[in-house]
Amino acid sequence: MLNRVSTFEPDMPRMPVRGELLRQRLDALVATFDVSTIEPDPLQLVLRYGDPRDQEVAGILAAAFAYGRADIVVANAGRVLDRMAPSPYLYLTSFVPAEGRRRFAGFTHRFHKTPELVALLACLAAAIRTHGTLGDLFRVCYDDADKDIGPSLTRFVAALIGKRRTKALDYLLTSPANGSACKRMNLFLRWMVRTTPPDLGIWPFVDPSKLVMPVDTHVHRIATFLGLNNRKSADWKAARALTNRLAKFDPADPVRYDFAICRLGILDLCSRRRRKENCDVCLLRDVCRFPVR
Ligand code: SF4
């Protein structure tokens, strides 16, 4: 990776030297990873579709199952979407659980199987029947007066699950109400709301400054290396605190750093067991607290 440094803009608010250097390095990191570096990432499944209604359905399914290894997530969620071809949205408009149990027989993703998938599809189908699209439901749940996206996400998940609540649905559609970092739902919101690639920007009614970082194990670890995280648990408070730190670099769009930071982890460029060969060429080396020398 080339060690590129962005130009300092004189009208930016003054920050301590390390903060300013860190901002420059993170901006350079963002510029390094474009959509050509996306594989493997569940977002690549969403980018298959051109219709926003399909992108919403593909997005929430890909995000719900985005736990475990990224290549396996893409394979398993991709097979589900293949069976909903050509339009996952249209498939859900006439969804019947008994037919779904036959169509998705044999589905497995880690500890979730066909019954859990069908229950999730039933939630999405009910929301589409009532509101038209998932975006229309989120618009009902969204309140620009909230200080972050948390309360809107809580309302959205509660409306989606309704009276069908089960342990599996609580896991697949996480809510800030239970303190979880909600990495997968925050990821889904990033895809829908942010307007620069690889994200889709199909929910323009949501202010990107309200988004909260999707904190997974990679983001949590690398944020700690960079001095942006001091919480042990990757929970909602940690996600909120990291977002606040990143908002100092970009108040209008703090979550824009997520894709690039996450790439470092998914592509094994910054591994759990830090490696000298990675650190030697790392763009973040001079702002990292623990480079291997
Ligand atoms: S310097 Fe090494 S440990 Fe630090 S972020 Fe880069 S690869 Fe990771």
Residues whose N, C-alpha, C, O or C-beta is under 5 A from the ligand:
A	BS01	SF4	F225 L269 C270 R274 N278 C279 C282 L284 R285 C288 F290 P291 V292
